[in-house]
Amino acid sequence: MIVEHLPMPRVRVLIADDHPIVLAGVKALIDGDTSLEVIGEARDGRTALRVATELQPDIVVLDISMPGLNGVKLAEQLRVTCPKCRVLALTVHEDRGYIRQLLDIGIAGYLLKRSAPEELIRAIRAVAANGLYLDPAVASKALGRTALSLHHPTQGEVQDLSDREIEVLRLTASGHSNKSIAAELRIGVKTVETYKARAMEKLGFRTRVELVRYVISKGWLSDC
């Protein structure tokens, strides 16, 4: 019996940037990888939101500074209108405020434009695989210079978490919305919120940045 191996579906990507040259460059990089497919482009935030809502891409690569609706507000709205799509911010901004704000609202990746020629495809693949990607040049700013050693939870703290709470924390840290976590774990959105709140309370965390730092320190993101 001959078994046919069907080709893996390509990762569907939407690009949003108000600079035509950047847009063309990003598209060329993505088109050079046969595992990826550009399904749409937008040059302002509102168009990006409309196209993403219509096409439901796997990944949205967006600039933070766009007319109409900036990248931060766009990322917030995408969590509602396109809950399964994952957001990769592509930007010139290296300011900690931008990075932490975007991490807190659930983006899955942050890449500097100057790193794009070497890192864009790697970043998209990491985000598509439910991982978290941070440009090495800004990771220390986002998580603190001692990101992996600043918080060392005791074994007792870990044991206080249930398996389900750990799973919810991992998915949250990697950029999933409550709705997409609920769908993946086949539980209700309210239940996800309860698990998350309970786990955050047990660990004494208030922000997603603290959560991301903790999850990275435990090596959990590689399993997401």
N, CA, C and O of each residue as an XYZ file, in Angstrom:
896
protein
N       0.845     -1.194      0.000
C       0.000      0.000      0.000
C       0.884      1.250      0.000
O       1.806      1.365      0.808
N       0.602      2.163     -0.893
C       1.356      3.409     -0.992
C       0.695      4.464     -0.119
O      -0.491      4.758     -0.265
N       1.474      5.023      0.783
C       0.951      6.060      1.660
C       1.417      7.427      1.158
O       2.619      7.684      1.079
N       0.491      8.279      0.830
C       0.830      9.620      0.358
C       0.961     10.563      1.543
O       0.112     10.593      2.433
N       2.029     11.323      1.534
C       2.239     12.310      2.587
C       1.780     13.672      2.079
O       2.414     14.275      1.213
N       0.694     14.133      2.622
C       0.164     15.414      2.188
C       1.063     16.544      2.674
O       1.590     16.480      3.785
N       1.242     17.575      1.857
C       2.088     18.697      2.282
C       1.488     19.412      3.482
O       0.269     19.541      3.601
N       2.355     19.873      4.364
C       1.895     20.621      5.530
C       1.283     21.942      5.070
O       1.821     22.595      4.177
N       0.161     22.340      5.673
C      -0.422     23.630      5.289
C       0.527     24.769      5.626
O       1.185     24.761      6.667
N       0.589     25.741      4.737
C       1.484     26.867      4.961
C       0.927     27.812      6.026
O      -0.287     27.936      6.183
N       1.816     28.467      6.744
C       1.425     29.453      7.740
C       0.960     30.709      7.014
O       1.688     31.275      6.198
N      -0.250     31.133      7.319
C      -0.872     32.272      6.625
C      -0.553     33.567      7.376
O      -0.856     33.711      8.560
N       0.068     34.504      6.655
C       0.590     35.718      7.286
C      -0.039     36.973      6.689
O      -0.165     37.105      5.471
N      -0.431     37.890      7.568
C      -0.870     39.222      7.165
C       0.202     40.219      7.589
O       0.694     40.163      8.716
N       0.567     41.142      6.679
C       1.589     42.143      6.971
C       0.936     43.514      7.051
O       0.118     43.865      6.200
N       1.295     44.293      8.074
C       0.754     45.650      8.216
C       1.894     46.618      8.524
O       2.537     46.525      9.570
N       2.134     47.547      7.600
C       3.175     48.567      7.783
C       2.859     49.718      6.837
O       2.478     49.494      5.688
N       3.015     50.949      7.316
C       2.652     52.093      6.485
C       3.770     52.534      5.544
O       3.585     53.491      4.792
N       4.908     51.875      5.562
C       6.010     52.206      4.663
C       6.057     51.182      3.523
O       6.339     50.010      3.772
N       5.786     51.599      2.278
C       5.739     50.660      1.148
C       7.020     49.854      0.968
O       6.967     48.672      0.630
N       8.171     50.488      1.191
C       9.439     49.780      1.003
C       9.586     48.671      2.038
O      10.013     47.563      1.716
N       9.226     48.981      3.291
C       9.292     47.958      4.345
C       8.310     46.830      4.040
O       8.634     45.651      4.182
N       7.120     47.209      3.625
C       6.089     46.221      3.306
C       6.581     45.273      2.214
O       6.421     44.057      2.316
N       7.175     45.840      1.177
C       7.679     45.033      0.071
C       8.832     44.139      0.524
O       8.924     42.980      0.120
N       9.711     44.689      1.367
C      10.847     43.910      1.852
C      10.422     42.736      2.709
O      10.948     41.633      2.567
N       9.466     42.972      3.603
C       8.962     41.907      4.471
C       8.278     40.832      3.635
O       8.463     39.638      3.873
N       7.490     41.259      2.659
C       6.801     40.301      1.798
C       7.807     39.442      1.027
O       7.616     38.235      0.880
N       8.875     40.070      0.540
C       9.892     39.326     -0.207
C      10.567     38.274      0.675
O      10.830     37.157      0.229
N      10.844     38.638      1.919
C      11.464     37.684      2.844
C      10.551     36.489      3.101
O      10.993     35.340      3.098
N       9.269     36.781      3.322
C       8.312     35.706      3.613
C       8.079     34.836      2.380
O       7.994     33.612      2.484
N       7.977     35.477      1.206
C       7.756     34.725     -0.030
C       8.909     33.783     -0.347
O       8.749     32.829     -1.108
N      10.077     34.055      0.242
C      11.229     33.198      0.002
C      11.200     31.907      0.795
O      12.080     31.061      0.634
N      10.201     31.743      1.650
C      10.070     30.530      2.458
C       8.800     29.801      2.039
O       7.702     30.346      2.150
N       8.947     28.590      1.567
C       7.798     27.849      1.032
C       6.809     27.405      2.093
O       5.701     26.979      1.766
N       7.200     27.499      3.384
C       6.281     27.096      4.446
C       5.366     28.244      4.884
O       4.474     28.058      5.712
N       5.600     29.434      4.316
C       4.831     30.617      4.684
C       4.100     31.181      3.477
O       4.520     30.988      2.336
N       3.010     31.877      3.738
C       2.202     32.459      2.665
C       1.641     33.810      3.107
O       0.955     33.897      4.126
N       1.933     34.863      2.339
C       1.355     36.177      2.614
C      -0.045     36.213      2.019
O      -0.209     36.107      0.804
N      -1.059     36.362      2.878
C      -2.438     36.338      2.385
C      -3.059     37.730      2.333
O      -4.168     37.899      1.826
N      -2.349     38.727      2.856
C      -2.902     40.075      2.835
C      -1.886     41.101      3.293
O      -0.916     40.780      3.979
N      -2.131     42.358      2.895
C      -1.267     43.465      3.276
C      -2.139     44.652      3.684
O      -3.278     44.782      3.235
N      -1.595     45.502      4.530
C      -2.319     46.706      4.942
C      -1.308     47.799      5.254
O      -0.204     47.527      5.725
N      -1.709     49.060      4.979
C      -0.801     50.175      5.217
C      -1.298     51.106      6.314
O      -0.717     52.168      6.538
N      -2.366     50.716      6.998
C      -2.819     51.460      8.171
C      -3.533     50.495      9.115
O      -3.934     49.399      8.722
N      -3.684     50.925     10.365
C      -4.215     50.041     11.381
C      -5.641     49.592     11.153
O      -5.971     48.427     11.377
N      -6.484     50.496     10.712
C      -7.896     50.130     10.530
C      -8.070     49.134      9.390
O      -8.884     48.214      9.484
N      -7.311     49.313      8.319
C      -7.373     48.344      7.220
C      -6.862     46.993      7.686
O      -7.423     45.956      7.332
N      -5.792     47.003      8.483
C      -5.239     45.755      9.003
C      -6.263     45.021      9.855
O      -6.391     43.800      9.765
N      -6.993     45.763     10.684
C      -8.007     45.145     11.537
C      -9.113     44.530     10.692
O      -9.562     43.416     10.964
N      -9.555     45.257      9.663
C     -10.623     44.753      8.800
C     -10.178     43.500      8.047
O     -10.908     42.510      7.992
N      -8.979     43.549      7.469
C      -8.488     42.410      6.691
C      -8.246     41.197      7.586
O      -8.563     40.070      7.206
N      -7.687     41.426      8.771
C      -7.444     40.317      9.698
C      -8.750     39.679     10.136
O      -8.843     38.457     10.244
N      -9.760     40.502     10.388
C     -11.071     39.989     10.792
C     -11.684     39.139      9.685
O     -12.321     38.120      9.952
N     -11.485     39.569      8.437
C     -12.054     38.849      7.297
C     -11.292     37.554      6.990
O     -11.902     36.514      6.743
N      -9.957     37.623      7.007
C      -9.148     36.501      6.550
C      -8.700     35.560      7.662
O      -8.331     34.417      7.392
N      -8.727     36.029      8.913
C      -8.313     35.206     10.049
C      -6.954     34.534      9.800
O      -6.878     33.306      9.750
N      -5.886     35.321      9.645
C      -4.559     34.752      9.406
C      -4.029     34.027     10.634
O      -4.555     34.181     11.736
N      -2.981     33.234     10.430
C      -2.322     32.586     11.560
C      -1.441     33.585     12.307
O      -1.387     33.587     13.537
N      -0.751     34.436     11.540
C       0.184     35.408     12.096
C      -0.106     36.789     11.514
O      -0.364     36.925     10.318
N      -0.063     37.819     12.372
C      -0.115     39.204     11.897
C       1.216     39.851     12.254
O       1.561     39.979     13.428
N       1.960     40.259     11.226
C       3.207     40.988     11.430
C       2.877     42.466     11.298
O       2.513     42.926     10.216
N       2.999     43.214     12.387
C       2.545     44.603     12.337
C       3.568     45.589     12.895
O       4.340     45.291     13.806
N       3.531     46.762     12.306
C       4.343     47.875     12.793
C       3.594     48.526     13.950
O       2.363     48.557     13.954
N       4.319     49.039     14.916
C       3.674     49.695     16.053
C       3.135     51.059     15.672
O       2.047     51.442     16.102
N       3.896     51.803     14.860
C       3.514     53.184     14.517
C       2.829     53.212     13.160
O       3.488     53.311     12.126
N       1.504     53.126     13.168
C       0.732     53.192     11.936
C      -0.381     54.209     12.079
O      -0.892     54.414     13.180
N      -0.771     54.859     10.971
C      -1.876     55.825     11.031
C      -3.215     55.126     11.215
O      -3.370     53.948     10.893
N      -4.176     55.875     11.739
C      -5.530     55.354     11.886
C      -5.728     54.587     13.176
O      -6.626     54.893     13.960
N      -4.895     53.600     13.390
C      -4.983     52.759     14.580
C      -3.578     52.221     14.815
O      -3.074     51.424     14.023
N      -2.939     52.658     15.910
C      -1.546     52.235     16.105
C      -1.455     50.759     16.473
O      -2.456     50.110     16.776
N      -0.217     50.245     16.439
C      -0.019     48.822     16.633
C      -0.476     48.294     17.975
O      -0.948     47.161     18.070
N      -0.341     49.106     19.018
C      -0.758     48.676     20.350
C      -2.277     48.476     20.393
O      -2.762     47.443     20.854
N      -3.013     49.470     19.909
C      -4.480     49.372     19.904
C      -4.947     48.268     18.957
O      -5.918     47.565     19.236
N      -4.243     48.127     17.836
C      -4.587     47.070     16.890
C      -4.410     45.699     17.525
O      -5.272     44.831     17.390
N      -3.296     45.505     18.217
C      -3.047     44.217     18.873
C      -4.132     43.907     19.897
O      -4.566     42.762     20.022
N      -4.571     44.940     20.635
C      -5.644     44.741     21.613
C      -6.927     44.286     20.932
O      -7.593     43.368     21.410
N      -7.281     44.931     19.806
C      -8.536     44.603     19.133
C      -8.467     43.252     18.428
O      -9.478     42.560     18.303
N      -7.277     42.879     17.970
C      -7.134     41.577     17.310
C      -7.420     40.429     18.263
O      -7.871     39.369     17.827
N      -7.171     40.612     19.538
C      -7.454     39.563     20.512
C      -8.951     39.258     20.585
O      -9.358     38.173     21.001
N      -9.758     40.233     20.173
C     -11.211     40.053     20.187
C     -11.719     39.565     18.839
O     -12.497     38.614     18.765
N     -11.263     40.236     17.755
C     -11.801     39.938     16.422
C     -11.094     38.779     15.733
O     -11.644     38.171     14.814
N      -9.884     38.474     16.170
C      -9.101     37.408     15.537
C      -8.348     36.657     16.636
O      -7.117     36.669     16.660
N      -9.076     36.004     17.547
C      -8.458     35.441     18.755
C      -7.419     34.353     18.511
O      -6.549     34.133     19.354
N      -7.496     33.675     17.381
C      -6.543     32.596     17.119
C      -5.286     33.071     16.401
O      -4.299     32.339     16.332
N      -5.312     34.290     15.866
C      -4.117     34.780     15.190
C      -3.116     35.274     16.226
O      -3.501     35.764     17.288
N      -1.837     35.142     15.915
C      -0.786     35.524     16.844
C      -0.054     36.728     16.263
O       0.181     36.808     15.057
N       0.299     37.651     17.133
C       0.839     38.936     16.692
C       2.348     39.004     16.892
O       2.862     38.732     17.976
N       3.048     39.376     15.811
C       4.484     39.643     15.855
C       4.689     41.116     15.544
O       4.423     41.560     14.427
N       5.161     41.876     16.525
C       5.435     43.299     16.323
C       6.783     43.456     15.629
O       7.790     42.909     16.078
N       6.790     44.209     14.529
C       8.014     44.494     13.788
C       8.202     46.007     13.813
O       7.398     46.735     13.231
N       9.241     46.485     14.471
C       9.302     47.902     14.786
C      10.732     48.422     14.923
O      11.685     47.652     15.044
N      10.855     49.745     14.900
C      12.159     50.368     15.163
C      12.298     50.710     16.637
O      13.390     51.049     17.094
N      11.207     50.625     17.383
C      11.208     51.061     18.779
C      11.890     50.051     19.694
O      11.559     48.866     19.686
N      12.842     50.535     20.479
C      13.535     49.689     21.453
C      13.206     50.105     22.883
O      13.821     49.626     23.836
N      12.231     51.001     23.021
C      11.868     51.514     24.341
C      11.176     50.440     25.173
O      10.288     49.739     24.688
N      11.592     50.324     26.418
C      11.030     49.310     27.314
C       9.523     49.467     27.480
O       8.803     48.475     27.595
N       9.042     50.715     27.492
C       7.614     50.944     27.677
C       6.775     50.268     26.617
O       5.762     49.643     26.932
N       7.187     50.385     25.346
C       6.466     49.732     24.257
C       6.484     48.218     24.440
O       5.455     47.554     24.317
N       7.650     47.689     24.730
C       7.816     46.237     24.822
C       6.944     45.661     25.932
O       6.211     44.694     25.725
N       7.033     46.265     27.102
C       6.265     45.754     28.242
C       4.766     45.908     28.018
O       3.985     45.033     28.390
N       4.361     47.034     27.401
C       2.938     47.248     27.128
C       2.406     46.174     26.185
O       1.324     45.630     26.410
N       3.158     45.869     25.137
C       2.714     44.866     24.173
C       2.735     43.458     24.771
O       1.855     42.645     24.486
N       3.730     43.178     25.589
C       3.749     41.884     26.267
C       2.540     41.727     27.176
O       1.940     40.655     27.257
N       2.196     42.801     27.852
C       1.066     42.738     28.784
C      -0.265     42.486     28.073
O      -1.169     41.882     28.651
N      -0.392     42.947     26.817
C      -1.657     42.724     26.113
C      -1.642     41.439     25.295
O      -2.628     41.099     24.641
N      -0.506     40.719     25.335
C      -0.522     39.375     24.767
C       0.110     39.154     23.415
O      -0.200     38.152     22.771
N       0.994     40.046     22.939
C       1.656     39.741     21.674
C       2.555     38.530     21.861
O       2.968     38.217     22.978
N       2.857     37.846     20.751
C       3.669     36.635     20.828
C       5.099     36.865     20.371
O       5.949     35.990     20.539
N       5.379     38.030     19.796
C       6.744     38.278     19.337
C       7.036     39.756     19.169
O       6.143     40.551     18.877
N       8.301     40.115     19.358
C       8.746     41.504     19.228
C      10.088     41.484     18.505
O      11.081     40.996     19.045
N      10.117     42.020     17.272
C      11.307     41.980     16.428
C      11.645     43.380     15.928
O      10.770     44.103     15.451
N      12.907     43.757     16.036
C      13.350     45.054     15.518
C      13.528     44.966     14.007
O      13.963     43.944     13.475
N      13.182     46.061     13.325
C      13.293     46.061     11.863
C      14.724     45.847     11.405
O      14.961     45.243     10.359
N      15.673     46.336     12.178
C      17.069     46.151     11.781
C      17.500     44.692     11.861
O      18.505     44.303     11.265
N      16.744     43.892     12.592
C      17.060     42.464     12.703
C      16.300     41.614     11.701
O      16.579     40.425     11.554
N      15.334     42.220     11.007
C      14.421     41.454     10.154
C      15.109     40.613      9.085
O      14.718     39.461      8.901
N      16.116     41.125      8.367
C      16.724     40.292      7.315
C      17.241     38.950      7.823
O      17.177     37.948      7.110
N      17.754     38.927      9.055
C      18.298     37.684      9.599
C      17.293     36.918     10.463
O      17.371     35.693     10.560
N      16.357     37.622     11.086
C      15.549     37.001     12.135
C      14.057     36.847     11.829
O      13.359     36.131     12.546
N      13.558     37.500     10.783
C      12.106     37.509     10.560
C      11.522     36.110     10.425
O      10.540     35.786     11.092
N      12.102     35.287      9.585
C      11.553     33.949      9.359
C      11.618     33.119     10.643
O      10.676     32.402     10.978
N      12.726     33.225     11.347
C      12.861     32.505     12.615
C      11.802     32.964     13.608
O      11.216     32.145     14.316
N      11.555     34.271     13.663
C      10.552     34.812     14.579
C       9.154     34.320     14.220
O       8.388     33.927     15.100
N       8.823     34.341     12.942
C       7.502     33.882     12.503
C       7.314     32.407     12.834
O       6.251     32.004     13.307
N       8.338     31.605     12.586
C       8.231     30.173     12.878
C       8.046     29.929     14.375
O       7.263     29.070     14.782
N       8.773     30.693     15.187
C       8.645     30.530     16.639
C       7.244     30.882     17.103
O       6.652     30.165     17.910
N       6.719     31.974     16.599
C       5.374     32.425     16.970
C       4.321     31.444     16.454
O       3.356     31.135     17.154
N       4.511     30.960     15.234
C       3.558     30.007     14.647
C       3.528     28.694     15.414
O       2.516     27.993     15.422
N       4.651     28.363     16.062
C       4.736     27.122     16.841
C       4.281     27.336     18.282
O       4.585     26.536     19.167
N       3.551     28.422     18.503
C       3.019     28.759     19.833
C       4.106     29.137     20.834
O       3.922     29.011     22.045
N       5.235     29.600     20.314
C       6.294     30.069     21.188
C       6.250     31.579     21.361
O       5.402     32.264     20.789
N       7.174     32.077     22.157
C       7.313     33.521     22.361
C       8.657     33.933     21.796
O       9.678     33.343     22.149
N       8.684     34.943     20.916
C       9.943     35.413     20.347
C      10.204     36.842     20.783
O       9.357     37.716     20.596
N      11.377     37.084     21.366
C      11.818     38.435     21.700
C      13.163     38.666     21.048
O      14.087     37.869     21.214
N      13.277     39.764     20.299
C      14.555     40.118     19.693
C      15.614     40.141     20.791
O      15.420     40.802     21.812
N      16.726     39.437     20.606
C      17.765     39.420     21.645
C      18.221     40.813     22.075
O      18.637     41.013     23.216
N      18.140     41.780     21.146
C      18.588     43.136     21.460
C      17.684     43.837     22.463
O      18.104     44.804     23.098
N      16.430     43.359     22.618
C      15.499     44.026     23.525
C      15.010     43.124     24.651
O      14.280     43.579     25.532
N      15.399     41.856     24.636
C      14.894     40.928     25.644
C      15.231     41.375     27.052
O      14.396     41.294     27.952
N      16.469     41.854     27.246
C      16.858     42.283     28.592
C      16.068     43.502     29.036
O      15.784     43.670     30.222
N      15.707     44.369     28.063
C      14.898     45.536     28.416
C      13.486     45.125     28.797
O      12.876     45.703     29.697
N      12.975     44.120     28.101
C      11.594     43.697     28.344
C      11.441     42.988     29.677
O      10.469     43.208     30.400
N      12.401     42.141     29.995
C      12.260     41.274     31.154
C      13.179     41.635     32.306
O      13.117     41.019     33.370
N      14.027     42.623     32.100
C      14.989     42.989     33.137
C      16.318     42.338     32.828
O      16.351     41.239     32.274
N      17.398     42.981     33.169
C      18.722     42.490     32.785
C      19.038     41.129     33.379
O      19.853     40.381     32.839
N      18.402     40.817     34.474
C      18.614     39.497     35.073
C      17.341     38.682     34.945
O      16.875     38.062     35.902
N      16.790     38.698     33.738
C      15.468     38.122     33.498
C      15.320     36.689     33.951
O      14.280     36.306     34.486
N      16.342     35.903     33.744
C      16.199     34.490     34.059
C      16.610     34.154     35.485
O      16.476     33.008     35.914
N      17.109     35.139     36.222
C      17.518     34.849     37.588
C      16.863     35.766     38.604
O      17.060     35.604     39.808
N      16.086     36.728     38.127
C      15.483     37.713     39.023
C      14.465     37.066     39.945
O      14.334     37.444     41.108
N      13.740     36.076     39.407
C      12.727     35.419     40.222
C      12.965     33.918     40.186
O      12.766     33.290     39.146
N      13.376     33.347     41.270
C      13.590     31.912     41.351
C      12.531     31.310     42.266
O      12.721     31.282     43.481
N      11.421     30.826     41.712
C      10.385     30.258     42.554
C      10.879     29.019     43.268
O      11.670     28.252     42.719
N      10.427     28.825     44.459
C      10.796     27.626     45.204
C       9.987     26.454     44.701
O       8.968     26.627     44.032
N      10.449     25.251     45.029
C       9.718     24.062     44.599
C       8.311     24.056     45.188
O       7.371     23.557     44.567
N       8.177     24.603     46.368
C       6.863     24.660     46.978
C       5.897     25.486     46.170
O       4.722     25.137     46.061
N       6.378     26.593     45.592
C       5.516     27.444     44.772
C       5.006     26.677     43.559
O       3.827     26.759     43.215
N       5.897     25.932     42.912
C       5.493     25.158     41.742
C       4.483     24.091     42.135
O       3.498     23.870     41.430
N       4.727     23.431     43.260
C       3.820     22.381     43.701
C       2.449     22.930     44.058
O       1.460     22.197     44.045
N       2.388     24.204     44.375
C       1.102     24.820     44.692
C       0.213     24.957     43.460
O      -1.001     25.126     43.579
N       0.819     24.882     42.283
C       0.057     25.035     41.044
C      -0.448     23.680     40.559
O       0.273     22.683     40.587
N      -1.698     23.668     40.115
C      -2.231     22.441     39.522
C      -1.717     22.318     38.093
O      -1.231     23.293     37.521
N      -1.821     21.121     37.513
C      -1.393     20.910     36.133
C      -2.140     21.841     35.182
O      -1.558     22.377     34.238
N      -3.414     22.026     35.437
C      -4.213     22.888     34.556
C      -3.802     24.346     34.686
O      -3.771     25.075     33.694
N      -3.486     24.775     35.906
C      -3.029     26.152     36.114
C      -1.715     26.386     35.389
O      -1.516     27.447     34.796
N      -0.811     25.407     35.428
C       0.466     25.527     34.728
C       0.242     25.631     33.228
O       0.876     26.444     32.556
N      -0.660     24.807     32.703
C      -0.946     24.833     31.272
C      -1.510     26.186     30.853
O      -1.129     26.724     29.813
N      -2.404     26.731     31.650
C      -2.980     28.044     31.342
C      -1.903     29.125     31.389
O      -1.882     30.011     30.534
N      -1.013     29.064     32.371
C       0.069     30.044     32.468
C       0.993     29.965     31.264
O       1.390     30.996     30.722
N       1.335     28.776     30.846
C       2.223     28.602     29.697
C       1.609     29.196     28.435
O       2.274     29.918     27.691
N       0.355     28.893     28.203
C      -0.308     29.388     27.005
C      -0.491     30.904     27.059
O      -0.359     31.586     26.043
N      -0.791     31.422     28.236
C      -0.935     32.867     28.396
C       0.387     33.569     28.107
O       0.414     34.570     27.391
N       1.473     33.055     28.654
C       2.789     33.665     28.461
C       3.215     33.642     27.011
O       3.933     34.537     26.564
N       2.785     32.629     26.261
C       3.192     32.527     24.867
C       2.292     33.321     23.925
O       2.456     33.257     22.707
N       1.338     34.074     24.489
C       0.570     35.012     23.674
C      -0.847     34.609     23.336
O      -1.509     35.308     22.569
N      -1.332     33.519     23.874
C      -2.702     33.086     23.583
C      -3.712     33.937     24.362
O      -3.465     34.329     25.502
N      -4.834     34.209     23.734
C      -5.927     34.891     24.421
C      -6.694     33.891     25.265
O      -6.542     32.681     25.096
N      -7.519     34.395     26.173
C      -8.350     33.501     26.987
C      -9.241     32.621     26.118
O      -9.458     31.446     26.411
N      -9.747     33.213     25.047
C     -10.649     32.477     24.161
C      -9.929     31.332     23.459
O     -10.458     30.225     23.363
N      -8.710     31.602     22.966
C      -7.981     30.546     22.264
C      -7.503     29.463     23.240
O      -7.428     28.289     22.877
N      -7.182     29.856     24.469
C      -6.813     28.864     25.491
C      -8.006     27.966     25.798
O      -7.873     26.747     25.912
N      -9.174     28.593     25.930
C     -10.390     27.829     26.201
C     -10.658     26.814     25.097
O     -11.036     25.674     25.366
N     -10.457     27.243     23.840
C     -10.697     26.338     22.721
C      -9.684     25.197     22.714
O     -10.041     24.049     22.449
N      -8.435     25.509     23.002
C      -7.396     24.479     22.971
C      -7.566     23.464     24.092
O      -7.362     22.267     23.893
N      -7.944     23.953     25.275
C      -8.085     23.051     26.423
C      -9.496     22.495     26.573
O      -9.765     21.652     27.429
N     -10.396     22.994     25.710
C     -11.789     22.555     25.722
C     -12.463     22.812     27.065
O     -13.124     21.947     27.638
N     -12.267     24.034     27.540
C     -12.928     24.486     28.764
C     -13.522     25.855     28.495
O     -13.269     26.435     27.438
N     -14.299     26.382     29.414
C     -14.926     27.675     29.228
C     -13.955     28.830     29.450
O     -12.955     28.695     30.155
N     -14.269     29.961     28.835
C     -13.431     31.154     28.986
C     -13.380     31.581     30.453
O     -12.322     31.955     30.958
N     -14.520     31.525     31.129
C     -14.554     31.889     32.553
C     -13.671     30.958     33.383
O     -13.044     31.383     34.353
N     -13.631     29.703     32.996
C     -12.781     28.749     33.705
C     -11.308     29.094     33.509
O     -10.510     29.012     34.443
N     -10.956     29.485     32.277
C      -9.583     29.922     31.994
C      -9.229     31.108     32.875
O      -8.156     31.142     33.477
N     -10.129     32.079     32.952
C      -9.891     33.271     33.762
C      -9.687     32.907     35.230
O      -8.853     33.495     35.918
N     -10.462     31.927     35.698
C     -10.338     31.491     37.089
C      -8.988     30.831     37.347
O      -8.322     31.132     38.337
N      -8.584     29.918     36.440
C      -7.282     29.256     36.585
C      -6.157     30.285     36.581
O      -5.234     30.215     37.393
N      -6.243     31.242     35.658
C      -5.186     32.243     35.530
C      -5.104     33.120     36.782
O      -4.022     33.352     37.321
N      -6.249     33.596     37.227
C      -6.274     34.458     38.411
C      -5.754     33.731     39.644
O      -5.010     34.294     40.447
N      -6.155     32.481     39.777
C      -5.730     31.696     40.932
C      -4.221     31.466     40.912
O      -3.554     31.589     41.940
N      -3.685     31.131     39.729
C      -2.250     30.881     39.600
C      -1.439     32.159     39.822
O      -0.407     32.136     40.494
N      -1.909     33.268     39.258
C      -1.210     34.547     39.434
C      -1.196     34.943     40.903
O      -0.204     35.474     41.402
N      -2.305     34.682     41.592
C      -2.381     35.012     43.019
C      -1.410     34.146     43.827
O      -0.731     34.641     44.727
N      -1.350     32.867     43.505
C      -0.443     31.969     44.211
C       1.016     32.404     44.057
O       1.813     32.290     44.988
N       1.352     32.908     42.858
C       2.732     33.295     42.579
C       3.025     34.746     42.926
O       4.178     35.175     42.892
N       1.982     35.505     43.261
C       2.167     36.898     43.624
C       2.443     37.801     42.442
O       3.100     38.831     42.591
N       1.944     37.426     41.248
C       2.182     38.210     40.042
C       1.003     39.122     39.743
O      -0.146     38.795     40.042
N       1.306     40.278     39.144
C       0.254     41.212     38.742
C       0.263     41.502     37.247
O      -0.759     41.907     36.692
N       1.406     41.301     36.583
C       1.507     41.639     35.158
C       1.946     40.442     34.338
O       2.494     39.475     34.868
N       1.698     40.518     33.035
C       2.112     39.444     32.134
C       3.631     39.402     31.999
O       4.197     38.336     31.754
N       4.296     40.542     32.155
C       5.752     40.561     32.083
C       6.350     39.676     33.172
O       7.287     38.918     32.921
N       5.803     39.777     34.385
C       6.262     38.907     35.478
C       6.004     37.445     35.137
O       6.832     36.573     35.401
N       4.846     37.198     34.550
C       4.482     35.835     34.180
C       5.427     35.287     33.118
O       5.902     34.156     33.230
N       5.705     36.093     32.076
C       6.603     35.663     31.004
C       7.985     35.344     31.569
O       8.592     34.330     31.224
N       8.469     36.219     32.435
C       9.784     36.012     33.034
C       9.817     34.684     33.805
O      10.785     33.929     33.724
N       8.759     34.422     34.541
C       8.659     33.191     35.338
C       8.633     31.958     34.437
O       9.342     30.982     34.684
N       7.804     32.012     33.386
C       7.653     30.863     32.498
C       8.967     30.577     31.766
O       9.339     29.417     31.587
N       9.671     31.637     31.341
C      10.968     31.444     30.692
C      11.952     30.802     31.667
O      12.699     29.895     31.301
N      11.947     31.282     32.914
C      12.886     30.754     33.909
C      12.639     29.274     34.190
O      13.558     28.551     34.575
N      11.406     28.826     33.998
C      11.071     27.418     34.222
C      11.278     26.557     32.968
O      11.177     25.332     33.028
N      11.567     27.208     31.832
C      11.761     26.459     30.591
C      10.476     25.901     30.018
O      10.511     24.929     29.264
N       9.345     26.491     30.356
C       8.053     25.962     29.913
C       7.676     26.368     28.499
O       6.886     25.674     27.859
N       8.221     27.482     27.987
C       7.786     27.957     26.676
C       8.150     26.984     25.563
O       7.436     26.885     24.565
N       9.243     26.277     25.727
C       9.670     25.326     24.683
C       8.678     24.183     24.524
O       8.694     23.478     23.515
N       7.814     23.998     25.520
C       6.819     22.921     25.451
C       5.466     23.387     24.964
O       4.551     22.576     24.816
N       5.315     24.721     24.702
C       3.997     25.241     24.345
C       3.637     24.877     22.921
O       2.558     25.233     22.447
